[in-house]
Amino acid sequence: MNEYKKWLMYLASLSFATMISRILGFIRELVFAMMFGASALFDGYITASRIPSMLRRLFAEGALTQAFVPVMIQVREKQPAASLRQFQNAMLGILLAVTLLIAVLFAMFPKVAISIYAFGFAEDDPRIEIAAGLLPILAFFLPLISAISFYAALLNSHRHFFLGGLLPAIGNIVLIAASLQVSSVDAGIVTLSWALIVGAVIQLVLVSFQAWRLFGGAWPTLRFYHPALRQVFKMLLVGIFALSAVQVSLFIDGNLASYLPAGSLSWLYYAERLIYLPLGTVGVSLASVSLPLLSEAIARKDNGEIQKQLHRSVHMVFLLGTPAAIGLFFLAEPIVSVLFERGAFTKYDVAMSAYALRYFALGLPFMMMIKLWVSVAYSYGKVKATVWAAFISIAVNVVIVVITMPYLAHGSIGLAVSLSAFLQSVYLYAALKKTVGIPLLDLKLFLNLIAPVSILLLTLWCCLMVYHNNVFLAWVWLTGTIFVSITLYFITYFYSAQARY
């Protein structure tokens, strides 16, 4: 099997696993919408669950993992196996020590954490009590998911991508099963919290067993010393703010959104779930595959291989991200209606969630590009550019939300995320082009997309002319529209352009 086919196999494997997880995630959200709708109770759950989730992306899926993987590959390439094992064990020990300490603090002082995260809640807002009651449970999701992400990163560095992408499916299955067993809405929120923890424990058992089976895994140690750790933490201290720009923006946005009417956080939540399908399937998968492969090529100083990896990744972002963004923008209301409009989730909730989704969709391809550019920056050890990009992103995000929220309500958050993602990706591209010294993308790609995008827009316009908001017809219409649109898009693409990869 040639090198390009292997790359496609890695990407397809991880994307397929991620797609399964995202589909189950949609089923989970469907059940959530049916059981809880867009209510103050569910707003409280979202507020409590987002605190460990935000930090999880910081510690597990953010700066730490991005800094850890390139350094680990350098250690693996240049040092003996015993040194590599010592480095991995120390890294896992530090990760668990820090996240456990944070979880304990959250469990001891939940109201303080909630008041910091959602300062827009009034003192007598019932969402405060709901969130504070759930946080002592949900806080321990942080060390669990951090350990899961650590072992998944080990698997990815050895080019075993499938299980890491499939793991969220386990958590989704547990959450779905738990939701369907609840007898009341109040009890259901508590059950959801415990189900999240149980699902994480199962995931940790599976991924750690696989890591041990394939290459001996890693075991946390309190001996926090290895020469390579200094390099990791140097990159981490510089880049932790940069890689967490989206999370910091979401933190700020969550606080600002807490001033909006009850239900706003839920509408944003459902819109974000839909954005995470293509973002996770394409953006995260590309970044996860690219990071170890780029790091290996950079360690070998193989500029030809580096350029191939970059061109292929950028090619996939725009080839797949552009139709996904267009589809989510124009089909926002039918998609939300088909997926969520049942039970406690009303037509008004559909309209409000679709309203936010359209704004998020505007920036989808650039959100994908950020993940790729950040992987490139960390593979080269050039992290300072990501810091400046993050400053730009956060500043733009806050300014747009403050200015537009009186007019766009919760839609202002989607618009701010999209515009800040665009500016952040453009800045990173310009900075990395100087650092890498080779072309990062093929400009012919954009010309090749003109015809298929035009056909896609025409197809969606024709389909929307015959849309009927009826439960049965909507399912049939949406499935047919997506199938026909995507088929015509790719047929047009392959006939109008000579694909280089």
C-alpha positions as CSV (number, residue, x, y, z in Angstrom):
1,M,0.0,0.0,0.0
2,N,1.5,3.4,-1.0
3,E,1.9,6.3,1.3
4,Y,-1.1,8.3,0.1
5,K,-3.4,5.3,0.4
6,K,-2.2,4.8,4.0
7,W,-2.9,8.5,4.8
8,L,-6.4,8.1,3.3
9,M,-6.9,4.9,5.3
10,Y,-5.9,6.7,8.6
11,L,-8.2,9.6,7.8
12,A,-11.1,7.4,6.8
13,S,-10.7,5.1,9.8
14,L,-10.7,8.0,12.3
15,S,-13.5,9.9,10.4
16,F,-15.7,6.8,10.2
17,A,-15.2,6.1,14.0
18,T,-15.9,9.8,14.7
19,M,-19.0,9.7,12.4
20,I,-20.4,6.8,14.4
21,S,-19.8,8.7,17.6
22,R,-21.4,11.9,16.2
23,I,-24.5,10.0,14.9
24,L,-25.0,8.5,18.4
25,G,-24.4,12.0,19.7
26,F,-27.3,13.2,17.6
27,I,-29.5,10.4,18.9
28,R,-28.4,11.5,22.4
29,E,-29.4,15.1,21.7
30,L,-32.7,13.9,20.2
31,V,-33.5,12.1,23.4
32,F,-32.3,15.1,25.5
33,A,-34.6,17.4,23.5
34,M,-37.5,15.1,23.9
35,M,-37.0,14.7,27.6
36,F,-35.8,18.2,28.7
37,G,-36.5,20.6,25.8
38,A,-35.1,24.1,26.2
39,S,-35.7,24.6,29.9
40,A,-34.1,26.2,32.9
41,L,-33.4,22.7,34.3
42,F,-31.5,21.7,31.2
43,D,-29.7,25.2,31.1
44,G,-28.5,24.3,34.6
45,Y,-27.1,20.9,33.4
46,I,-25.4,22.6,30.4
47,T,-23.8,25.2,32.7
48,A,-22.4,22.6,35.1
49,S,-21.2,20.2,32.4
50,R,-19.5,22.8,30.4
51,I,-17.1,23.7,33.2
52,P,-15.2,20.3,33.2
53,S,-15.7,20.1,29.4
54,M,-14.0,23.5,28.9
55,L,-11.1,22.4,31.0
56,R,-11.0,19.0,29.4
57,R,-10.3,20.7,26.0
58,L,-7.6,22.7,27.7
59,F,-5.8,19.8,29.5
60,A,-6.7,16.8,27.4
61,E,-7.6,17.8,23.8
62,G,-6.0,21.2,23.8
63,A,-2.6,22.6,24.6
64,L,-1.3,19.6,26.6
65,T,-1.9,17.0,24.0
66,Q,-0.7,19.2,21.2
67,A,2.5,19.9,23.1
68,F,2.9,16.3,24.3
69,V,2.7,14.4,21.0
70,P,5.5,16.1,19.0
71,V,7.9,15.9,22.0
72,M,7.0,12.3,22.6
73,I,7.8,11.5,19.0
74,Q,11.1,13.2,19.3
75,V,11.9,11.2,22.4
76,R,10.8,8.0,20.6
77,E,13.0,8.8,17.6
78,K,16.2,9.8,19.5
79,Q,16.1,8.1,22.9
80,P,15.9,4.5,24.3
81,A,12.6,2.9,25.1
82,A,13.2,3.2,28.9
83,S,13.5,7.0,28.6
84,L,10.3,7.1,26.5
85,R,8.4,5.1,29.1
86,Q,9.7,7.3,31.9
87,F,8.5,10.4,30.0
88,Q,5.0,9.0,29.3
89,N,4.5,7.9,32.9
90,A,5.6,11.3,34.3
91,M,3.3,13.1,31.8
92,L,0.3,11.0,32.8
93,G,1.1,11.4,36.5
94,I,1.2,15.2,36.2
95,L,-2.0,15.3,34.1
96,L,-4.0,13.3,36.7
97,A,-2.6,15.2,39.7
98,V,-3.6,18.5,38.3
99,T,-7.0,17.5,37.0
100,L,-7.9,15.6,40.2
101,L,-7.0,18.7,42.3
102,I,-9.2,20.9,40.1
103,A,-12.1,18.3,40.3
104,V,-11.9,18.3,44.1
105,L,-11.9,22.1,44.3
106,F,-15.0,22.2,42.1
107,A,-16.7,19.5,44.2
108,M,-16.0,21.5,47.4
109,F,-16.9,24.9,46.1
110,P,-19.5,24.4,43.3
111,K,-21.3,27.7,43.7
112,V,-18.1,29.7,43.4
113,A,-17.3,27.9,40.1
114,I,-20.8,28.4,38.8
115,S,-20.8,32.1,39.8
116,I,-17.5,32.6,37.9
117,Y,-18.7,30.7,34.8
118,A,-22.2,32.2,34.6
119,F,-22.2,35.6,36.4
120,G,-25.2,36.7,34.5
121,F,-27.5,34.5,36.6
122,A,-29.5,36.4,39.1
123,E,-29.1,35.4,42.8
124,D,-32.5,33.7,42.9
125,D,-32.2,32.1,39.5
126,P,-33.0,28.4,39.9
127,R,-30.3,27.5,37.3
128,I,-27.6,28.3,39.9
129,E,-28.9,25.7,42.4
130,I,-29.3,23.1,39.6
131,A,-25.8,23.6,38.3
132,A,-24.2,23.8,41.8
133,G,-26.0,20.5,42.7
134,L,-24.6,18.7,39.7
135,L,-21.1,20.0,39.6
136,P,-19.7,17.9,42.4
137,I,-20.6,14.8,40.3
138,L,-19.6,16.2,36.9
139,A,-16.3,17.6,38.1
140,F,-14.7,14.2,38.1
141,F,-15.4,13.8,34.4
142,L,-12.3,16.0,34.0
143,P,-9.6,13.6,35.3
144,L,-11.3,10.7,33.6
145,I,-11.6,12.3,30.2
146,S,-8.0,13.7,30.5
147,A,-6.6,10.2,31.1
148,I,-8.7,8.9,28.1
149,S,-7.4,11.6,25.8
150,F,-3.8,10.8,27.0
151,Y,-4.1,7.1,26.0
152,A,-5.9,8.0,22.8
153,A,-2.9,10.3,21.9
154,L,-0.5,7.4,22.6
155,L,-2.5,5.3,20.2
156,N,-2.6,8.0,17.5
157,S,1.2,8.5,17.8
158,H,1.5,4.8,16.8
159,R,-1.0,5.3,14.0
160,H,-3.9,3.5,15.7
161,F,-6.7,6.0,15.2
162,F,-9.9,4.1,15.1
163,L,-10.5,3.4,18.8
164,G,-9.8,7.0,19.9
165,G,-12.5,8.2,17.5
166,L,-15.0,5.6,18.6
167,L,-14.7,6.1,22.3
168,P,-17.2,9.0,22.5
169,A,-19.8,6.5,21.1
170,I,-19.5,4.5,24.3
171,G,-20.3,7.5,26.4
172,N,-23.2,8.4,24.1
173,I,-24.7,4.9,24.4
174,V,-24.6,5.1,28.2
175,L,-26.2,8.6,28.2
176,I,-29.0,7.5,25.9
177,A,-29.7,4.4,27.9
178,A,-29.8,6.4,31.1
179,S,-32.0,9.1,29.7
180,L,-34.6,6.5,28.5
181,Q,-34.8,5.0,32.0
182,V,-35.6,8.2,33.9
183,S,-39.0,8.5,35.6
184,S,-39.0,12.3,36.1
185,V,-37.2,15.3,34.6
186,D,-35.7,16.3,37.9
187,A,-34.3,12.8,38.6
188,G,-33.2,12.6,35.0
189,I,-30.8,15.4,35.2
190,V,-29.0,13.7,38.2
191,T,-29.1,10.4,36.3
192,L,-27.4,12.1,33.3
193,S,-24.6,13.4,35.5
194,W,-23.8,9.9,36.9
195,A,-24.2,8.4,33.4
196,L,-21.5,10.7,32.1
197,I,-19.1,9.5,34.8
198,V,-19.9,5.8,34.2
199,G,-19.5,6.2,30.4
200,A,-16.0,7.8,31.0
201,V,-14.9,5.0,33.3
202,I,-15.9,2.4,30.6
203,Q,-14.0,4.4,27.9
204,L,-10.9,4.6,30.1
205,V,-10.8,0.9,30.7
206,L,-11.1,0.2,27.0
207,V,-8.5,2.7,25.8
208,S,-6.0,1.9,28.5
209,F,-6.3,-1.9,27.8
210,Q,-5.7,-1.3,24.1
211,A,-2.7,0.8,24.8
212,W,-1.2,-1.8,27.1
213,R,-2.0,-4.6,24.7
214,L,-0.3,-2.9,21.7
215,F,2.8,-1.3,23.2
216,G,2.8,-1.5,27.0
217,G,0.8,1.6,27.7
218,A,1.7,4.0,30.5
219,W,1.3,4.1,34.2
220,P,1.0,7.3,36.2
221,T,3.9,8.1,38.5
222,L,4.7,10.7,41.1
223,R,8.3,11.0,39.9
224,F,7.6,14.1,37.9
225,Y,11.0,14.3,36.2
226,H,12.2,13.8,32.6
227,P,14.4,16.2,30.5
228,A,11.7,16.3,27.8
229,L,9.1,17.5,30.2
230,R,10.8,20.9,30.3
231,Q,10.2,21.2,26.5
232,V,6.5,20.2,26.9
233,F,5.8,22.8,29.6
234,K,7.7,25.5,27.8
235,M,5.4,25.0,24.8
236,L,2.4,24.5,27.1
237,L,3.0,27.7,29.0
238,V,3.3,29.7,25.8
239,G,0.5,28.0,24.0
240,I,-2.1,27.1,26.6
241,F,-3.9,30.4,26.1
242,A,-3.7,30.1,22.3
243,L,-5.0,26.6,21.9
244,S,-7.8,27.4,24.3
245,A,-8.9,30.6,22.5
246,V,-12.2,29.0,21.5
247,Q,-12.8,27.7,25.0
248,V,-12.0,31.1,26.5
249,S,-14.4,32.7,24.0
250,L,-17.1,30.1,24.9
251,F,-16.5,30.8,28.5
252,I,-17.0,34.6,27.9
253,D,-19.9,33.9,25.6
254,G,-21.5,31.6,28.2
255,N,-21.4,34.4,30.7
256,L,-22.8,36.9,28.4
257,A,-25.5,34.5,27.2
258,S,-26.5,34.0,30.8
259,Y,-28.0,37.5,30.6
260,L,-30.4,36.3,27.9
261,P,-33.8,34.7,28.5
262,A,-34.1,31.1,29.8
263,G,-33.7,28.7,26.9
264,S,-31.0,30.6,25.1
265,L,-28.2,28.4,26.4
266,S,-30.2,25.4,25.3
267,W,-30.7,26.8,21.8
268,L,-27.0,27.5,21.5
269,Y,-26.2,24.0,22.8
270,Y,-28.3,22.2,20.1
271,A,-26.8,24.5,17.4
272,E,-23.3,23.7,18.6
273,R,-24.0,19.9,18.5
274,L,-24.8,20.2,14.8
275,I,-21.6,22.1,14.1
276,Y,-19.5,19.6,15.9
277,L,-20.5,16.8,13.5
278,P,-18.5,18.1,10.5
279,L,-16.0,19.8,12.8
280,G,-15.3,16.6,14.6
281,T,-15.5,14.3,11.6
282,V,-13.3,16.4,9.3
283,G,-11.5,19.1,11.4
284,V,-10.6,17.1,14.5
285,S,-9.8,13.9,12.5
286,L,-7.5,15.8,10.1
287,A,-5.7,17.4,13.1
288,S,-5.4,14.1,14.9
289,V,-4.0,12.3,11.9
290,S,-1.7,15.2,10.8
291,L,-0.1,15.9,14.2
292,P,1.9,12.7,14.5
293,L,2.6,12.3,10.8
294,L,3.8,15.9,10.5
295,S,5.9,15.6,13.7
296,E,7.6,12.5,12.2
297,A,8.3,14.3,8.9
298,I,9.7,17.3,10.8
299,A,11.9,15.2,13.0
300,R,13.3,13.7,9.8
301,K,13.5,17.2,8.1
302,D,11.7,15.8,5.1
303,N,10.3,18.9,3.4
304,G,8.7,16.9,0.6
305,E,6.6,14.8,3.0
306,I,5.7,17.9,5.1
307,Q,4.4,19.6,2.0
308,K,2.4,16.6,1.0
309,Q,0.8,16.3,4.4
310,L,-0.1,20.0,4.4
311,H,-1.6,20.0,0.9
312,R,-3.6,16.9,1.5
313,S,-5.0,18.3,4.8
314,V,-6.0,21.7,3.4
315,H,-7.5,20.0,0.3
316,M,-9.8,17.9,2.5
317,V,-10.8,20.9,4.7
318,F,-12.2,22.9,1.9
319,L,-13.4,20.0,-0.2
320,L,-15.5,18.7,2.7
321,G,-15.9,21.7,5.0
322,T,-17.4,24.0,2.3
323,P,-20.4,21.9,1.4
324,A,-21.0,21.1,5.1
325,A,-21.1,24.8,5.9
326,I,-23.4,25.6,3.0
327,G,-25.7,22.7,3.9
328,L,-26.0,23.6,7.6
329,F,-26.7,27.3,6.7
330,F,-29.5,26.7,4.1
331,L,-31.0,23.6,5.7
332,A,-30.7,24.8,9.3
333,E,-34.4,24.8,10.2
334,P,-35.3,21.5,8.4
335,I,-32.3,19.7,10.1
336,V,-33.2,21.0,13.6
337,S,-36.9,20.2,13.0
338,V,-36.3,16.6,11.8
339,L,-33.8,15.8,14.6
340,F,-35.2,17.5,17.6
341,E,-38.9,18.7,17.2
342,R,-40.7,16.3,19.4
343,G,-41.7,16.1,23.1
344,A,-40.7,19.2,25.0
345,F,-38.9,20.7,22.0
346,T,-41.3,23.0,20.3
347,K,-41.5,24.8,16.9
348,Y,-40.3,28.0,18.6
349,D,-37.2,26.1,19.9
350,V,-36.6,24.8,16.3
351,A,-36.6,28.4,14.9
352,M,-34.3,29.7,17.7
353,S,-31.8,26.9,17.4
354,A,-31.7,27.1,13.6
355,Y,-31.2,30.9,13.9
356,A,-28.0,30.3,16.0
357,L,-26.9,27.4,13.7
358,R,-26.8,29.6,10.6
359,Y,-24.4,32.0,12.3
360,F,-22.1,29.1,13.5
361,A,-22.1,27.6,10.0
362,L,-20.6,30.7,8.5
363,G,-17.2,30.0,10.2
364,L,-17.2,26.2,10.0
365,P,-14.3,25.8,7.4
366,F,-12.2,28.3,9.3
367,M,-12.8,26.4,12.6
368,M,-11.4,23.3,10.8
369,M,-8.4,25.2,9.5
370,I,-7.5,26.5,12.9
371,K,-7.2,22.9,14.2
372,L,-4.8,22.1,11.3
373,W,-2.7,25.3,11.6
374,V,-2.3,24.8,15.3
375,S,-1.1,21.2,14.7
376,V,1.5,22.6,12.3
377,A,2.6,25.2,14.7
378,Y,3.1,22.7,17.5
379,S,4.8,20.2,15.2
380,Y,7.4,22.9,14.5
381,G,7.5,24.1,18.1
382,K,6.5,27.6,16.9
383,V,3.8,28.4,19.4
384,K,4.0,32.2,19.8
385,A,2.0,32.8,16.6
386,T,-0.9,30.9,18.1
387,V,-0.8,33.2,21.1
388,W,-1.2,36.3,19.0
389,A,-3.9,34.6,16.9
390,A,-5.7,33.8,20.1
391,F,-5.6,37.4,21.3
392,I,-7.1,38.5,18.0
393,S,-9.8,35.8,18.2
394,I,-10.9,36.6,21.8
395,A,-10.8,40.3,21.3
396,V,-12.9,40.1,18.1
397,N,-15.3,37.6,19.7
398,V,-16.0,39.8,22.8
399,V,-16.4,43.0,20.8
400,I,-18.8,41.4,18.3
401,V,-20.9,39.8,21.1
402,V,-21.1,43.1,23.1
403,I,-22.1,45.1,20.0
404,T,-24.5,42.7,18.4
405,M,-26.2,40.9,21.3
406,P,-28.9,43.7,21.7
407,Y,-29.9,43.1,18.1
408,L,-29.1,39.5,17.4
409,A,-29.7,38.0,20.9
410,H,-28.1,34.5,21.1
411,G,-27.3,34.6,17.3
412,S,-24.6,37.1,18.2
413,I,-22.5,34.4,19.8
414,G,-22.6,32.3,16.6
415,L,-21.6,35.3,14.5
416,A,-18.8,36.2,16.9
417,V,-17.4,32.6,16.9
418,S,-17.5,32.5,13.1
419,L,-15.8,35.9,12.5
420,S,-13.1,35.3,15.1
421,A,-12.4,31.9,13.6
422,F,-11.9,33.5,10.2
423,L,-9.5,36.1,11.4
424,Q,-7.6,33.6,13.6
425,S,-7.1,31.2,10.7
426,V,-6.0,33.9,8.3
427,Y,-3.4,35.2,10.9
428,L,-2.1,31.7,11.5
429,Y,-1.7,31.0,7.8
430,A,0.3,34.2,7.3
431,A,2.5,33.5,10.3
432,L,3.1,29.8,9.5
433,K,3.9,30.5,5.8
434,K,6.9,32.5,7.0
435,T,7.9,29.8,9.5
436,V,7.5,26.7,7.4
437,G,9.1,28.3,4.3
438,I,7.1,26.1,1.8
439,P,3.7,26.6,0.2
440,L,1.0,25.6,2.7
441,L,-1.9,25.2,0.2
442,D,-2.7,24.9,-3.4
443,L,-4.6,28.0,-4.7
444,K,-6.0,26.0,-7.6
445,L,-8.1,24.2,-5.1
446,F,-10.3,27.3,-4.7
447,L,-10.9,27.6,-8.5
448,N,-11.7,23.9,-8.6
449,L,-14.5,24.4,-6.1
450,I,-16.4,27.1,-8.0
451,A,-18.4,24.8,-10.2
452,P,-19.4,22.2,-7.6
453,V,-20.3,24.9,-5.1
454,S,-22.5,26.6,-7.7
455,I,-24.2,23.3,-8.4
456,L,-24.7,22.7,-4.7
457,L,-26.3,26.1,-4.2
458,L,-28.6,25.6,-7.2
459,T,-29.7,22.1,-5.9
460,L,-30.4,23.3,-2.4
461,W,-32.5,26.2,-3.8
462,C,-34.5,23.9,-5.9
463,C,-35.1,21.5,-3.0
464,L,-36.1,24.2,-0.6
465,M,-38.8,25.3,-3.0
466,V,-40.7,22.1,-2.4
467,Y,-40.0,21.8,1.4
468,H,-42.9,21.0,3.6
469,N,-42.7,21.0,7.4
470,N,-44.4,17.7,8.0
471,V,-42.8,15.0,10.1
472,F,-42.9,12.2,7.5
473,L,-42.3,14.4,4.5
474,A,-39.5,16.3,6.2
475,W,-37.5,13.1,6.9
476,V,-37.9,11.9,3.3
477,W,-37.2,15.4,1.9
478,L,-34.1,16.0,4.0
479,T,-32.6,12.6,3.3
480,G,-33.2,13.0,-0.4
481,T,-31.9,16.6,-0.5
482,I,-28.7,15.7,1.3
483,F,-28.1,12.6,-0.9
484,V,-28.8,14.4,-4.2
485,S,-26.8,17.6,-3.2
486,I,-23.7,15.8,-2.1
487,T,-23.8,13.4,-5.1
488,L,-24.0,16.3,-7.6
489,Y,-21.4,18.2,-5.7
490,F,-18.8,15.5,-5.9
491,I,-19.7,14.5,-9.5
492,T,-19.2,18.1,-10.6
493,Y,-16.0,18.4,-8.6
494,F,-14.4,15.3,-10.2
495,Y,-15.5,16.3,-13.7
496,S,-14.5,19.9,-13.4
497,A,-11.1,19.6,-11.8
498,Q,-8.1,17.4,-12.0
499,A,-7.7,16.3,-8.4
500,R,-4.0,16.5,-7.4
501,Y,-4.3,14.0,-4.5
